Amino acid sequence: MNAKFAAIIFDMDGTLVDSEVVWRDAEIAFFRTLGIEYTDEVRQQIIGLRLDEMFTRLKAHYGLPQSVAELEAGMEAVMLPLIPKEVVPKPGARELIDYAAHLGIPYCIASSSPMSIIKAVVESQGWTTLIPHLYTADAVPLGKPAPDVYLYAARSLGVEPAACLALEDSPNGARAAVAAGMTCYAVPDFHSDPAELRAITPHVFADLQQVLAALQA
């Protein structure tokens, strides 16, 4: 098999796994404990952001007295138990990961989520040995839509960013990949506007099966 790219970098939430709806429910439940009604309109502004950057915005928006670190810890405590029970793979995710593995090129996850969440998701899907390289935006100065985590992943894999394919579902993630100089294939999740994604990258697909077909063509 001939690889079109030197490496494939997967976003995780909303891309490989159907977890954004779980995140939404967890966020609603968490904010309910704080006496706050958390709406989809507010959530739309923070999708794809790193937790600390998300809570920096929401702390200001709601005037929360808790520290960002306290809010992050509380959110993780609500989300982690839900992962093995509610997070499921996106259709075609395993086939796409298997394809990357069979190509023999480097591939990894580069996510805005904390490493505890990334590892919990990967373990829950039985992908621990299948995806050996996991990178969190917590390891870099800025989260998505800044390119930092994608540049970090490419550097860690030993591949030039321009030779990488990034798989994304959100506008913030797609902006990060494009800003890193990578080709971005986007599959909109339920919260994403396909037209907004097409304004960022011309490569927008209906699902991961279409992405796999494009890579195999």
C-alpha positions as CSV (number, residue, x, y, z in Angstrom):
1,M,0.0,0.0,0.0
2,N,1.3,3.5,-0.9
3,A,0.7,6.1,1.7
4,K,-0.5,9.5,0.6
5,F,0.9,11.1,3.8
6,A,3.9,10.4,5.9
7,A,1.9,10.4,9.1
8,I,-1.8,10.5,10.3
9,I,-2.8,12.4,13.3
10,F,-6.2,11.8,14.8
11,D,-8.3,14.1,16.9
12,M,-10.2,12.0,19.4
13,D,-13.5,13.4,20.7
14,G,-16.1,13.6,18.0
15,T,-13.6,12.2,15.4
16,L,-12.7,8.7,16.5
17,V,-15.3,8.3,19.2
18,D,-18.8,9.6,19.6
19,S,-18.0,11.3,22.9
20,E,-19.1,14.9,22.3
21,V,-22.7,14.1,23.3
22,V,-21.3,12.5,26.5
23,W,-19.2,15.6,27.2
24,R,-22.3,17.7,26.7
25,D,-24.3,15.7,29.2
26,A,-21.4,15.7,31.6
27,E,-20.9,19.4,31.3
28,I,-24.6,20.0,31.9
29,A,-24.6,17.8,35.0
30,F,-21.4,19.5,36.3
31,F,-22.8,23.0,35.9
32,R,-26.1,21.9,37.4
33,T,-24.1,21.1,40.6
34,L,-22.9,24.8,40.5
35,G,-26.5,26.0,40.1
36,I,-25.9,27.1,36.5
37,E,-28.1,26.3,33.4
38,Y,-25.5,25.4,30.7
39,T,-26.9,25.9,27.2
40,D,-25.9,24.6,23.8
41,E,-25.5,28.2,22.7
42,V,-22.8,28.7,25.4
43,R,-21.2,25.3,24.6
44,Q,-20.9,26.1,20.9
45,Q,-18.3,28.7,21.9
46,I,-15.9,26.3,23.6
47,I,-16.1,23.0,21.6
48,G,-12.6,21.8,20.8
49,L,-10.9,23.9,23.5
50,R,-8.5,22.6,26.1
51,L,-10.2,22.3,29.5
52,D,-8.3,25.2,31.1
53,E,-9.0,27.5,28.2
54,M,-12.6,26.4,28.2
55,F,-13.0,27.1,32.0
56,T,-11.2,30.4,31.7
57,R,-13.9,31.6,29.3
58,L,-16.7,30.0,31.3
59,K,-15.4,31.3,34.6
60,A,-15.6,34.8,33.2
61,H,-18.9,34.2,31.5
62,Y,-20.7,32.9,34.6
63,G,-18.6,34.8,37.2
64,L,-17.6,31.6,38.9
65,P,-15.7,31.8,42.2
66,Q,-13.8,28.5,41.8
67,S,-10.3,28.4,40.3
68,V,-9.8,27.0,36.8
69,A,-7.9,24.1,38.3
70,E,-10.9,23.3,40.6
71,L,-13.3,23.4,37.7
72,E,-11.1,21.2,35.6
73,A,-10.8,18.6,38.4
74,G,-14.6,18.7,38.9
75,M,-15.3,18.2,35.2
76,E,-12.9,15.3,34.9
77,A,-14.4,13.6,38.0
78,V,-17.9,13.7,36.3
79,M,-16.6,12.6,32.8
80,L,-14.3,9.8,33.6
81,P,-16.9,7.3,35.0
82,L,-19.1,7.9,31.9
83,I,-16.4,6.9,29.4
84,P,-16.5,3.1,29.7
85,K,-20.3,3.1,29.9
86,E,-21.3,5.7,27.2
87,V,-18.4,6.4,24.8
88,V,-18.6,4.4,21.6
89,P,-16.5,4.5,18.4
90,K,-17.5,6.4,15.4
91,P,-18.5,4.1,12.5
92,G,-15.3,3.3,10.5
93,A,-12.9,4.4,13.2
94,R,-11.4,1.0,13.8
95,E,-11.1,0.4,10.1
96,L,-9.3,3.7,9.6
97,I,-6.9,3.1,12.5
98,D,-6.2,-0.4,11.2
99,Y,-5.5,1.1,7.7
100,A,-3.0,3.5,9.2
101,A,-1.3,0.6,11.1
102,H,-1.1,-1.5,7.9
103,L,0.5,1.4,6.0
104,G,3.4,1.2,8.4
105,I,3.5,5.0,8.8
106,P,3.5,6.9,12.2
107,Y,0.1,7.7,13.5
108,C,-1.2,9.0,16.8
109,I,-4.0,10.8,18.7
110,A,-3.6,14.6,19.4
111,S,-6.4,15.8,21.6
112,S,-7.5,18.8,23.6
113,S,-8.6,16.4,26.3
114,P,-6.4,15.8,29.4
115,M,-4.2,12.6,29.2
116,S,-6.4,11.0,31.8
117,I,-9.4,11.3,29.5
118,I,-7.4,10.2,26.4
119,K,-6.1,7.1,28.1
120,A,-9.6,6.2,29.5
121,V,-11.1,6.5,26.0
122,V,-8.4,4.4,24.4
123,E,-8.6,1.8,27.1
124,S,-12.4,1.6,26.9
125,Q,-12.2,0.9,23.1
126,G,-9.5,-1.7,23.4
127,W,-7.0,0.5,21.4
128,T,-4.2,0.6,23.9
129,T,-1.7,-1.4,21.8
130,L,-3.3,-0.3,18.5
131,I,-2.6,3.5,19.2
132,P,0.7,3.6,21.1
133,H,1.3,7.4,20.6
134,L,-1.0,9.7,22.5
135,Y,-0.5,13.5,22.8
136,T,-2.5,16.0,24.8
137,A,-2.7,19.8,24.3
138,D,-1.9,20.1,28.0
139,A,1.7,19.5,27.0
140,V,1.9,22.6,24.9
141,P,1.5,26.4,25.6
142,L,-1.8,26.8,23.7
143,G,-4.6,24.5,22.9
144,K,-6.6,24.3,19.7
145,P,-7.3,26.4,17.5
146,A,-3.6,27.2,18.0
147,P,-1.4,24.7,16.1
148,D,0.7,23.8,19.1
149,V,-0.5,20.2,19.8
150,Y,-0.3,19.3,16.1
151,L,3.2,20.7,15.7
152,Y,4.1,18.8,18.9
153,A,2.7,15.6,17.6
154,A,4.5,15.9,14.3
155,R,7.8,16.6,16.0
156,S,7.3,13.7,18.3
157,L,6.6,11.4,15.4
158,G,9.6,12.8,13.5
159,V,7.6,13.9,10.5
160,E,7.3,17.3,8.9
161,P,3.9,18.9,9.5
162,A,3.3,19.5,5.8
163,A,3.6,15.7,5.2
164,C,0.9,15.0,7.8
165,L,-2.8,14.3,7.5
166,A,-4.9,15.5,10.5
167,L,-8.5,14.1,11.1
168,E,-10.8,16.6,12.8
169,D,-14.5,17.2,13.5
170,S,-14.7,20.7,14.8
171,P,-13.8,24.1,13.4
172,N,-11.4,24.8,16.3
173,G,-9.6,21.6,15.6
174,A,-9.5,22.1,11.8
175,R,-8.1,25.6,12.3
176,A,-5.3,24.1,14.5
177,A,-4.4,21.5,11.9
178,V,-4.4,24.0,9.0
179,A,-2.4,26.5,11.0
180,A,0.2,23.7,11.6
181,G,0.5,23.4,7.8
182,M,-1.1,20.0,7.6
183,T,-3.8,18.6,5.3
184,C,-7.0,18.4,7.3
185,Y,-9.8,16.0,6.5
186,A,-12.9,16.9,8.5
187,V,-15.9,14.9,9.3
188,P,-18.5,17.2,11.0
189,D,-19.9,15.9,14.3
190,F,-23.4,16.8,15.3
191,H,-22.4,20.2,16.7
192,S,-20.3,21.3,13.6
193,D,-21.5,23.3,10.6
194,P,-20.2,21.7,7.4
195,A,-20.2,25.1,5.7
196,E,-17.9,26.5,8.4
197,L,-15.6,23.6,8.1
198,R,-15.5,24.0,4.3
199,A,-14.3,27.6,4.8
200,I,-11.3,26.1,6.7
201,T,-10.5,23.0,4.7
202,P,-11.8,21.8,1.3
203,H,-11.6,18.2,2.5
204,V,-15.0,17.7,4.3
205,F,-16.5,14.2,4.4
206,A,-19.8,12.7,5.5
207,D,-18.2,10.0,7.6
208,L,-15.0,8.1,8.3
209,Q,-15.8,5.5,5.7
210,Q,-15.6,8.2,3.1
211,V,-12.2,9.3,4.5
212,L,-10.9,5.7,4.2
213,A,-12.2,5.4,0.7
214,A,-10.4,8.6,-0.2
215,L,-7.1,7.4,1.3
216,Q,-7.4,4.1,-0.5
217,A,-8.2,5.6,-3.9
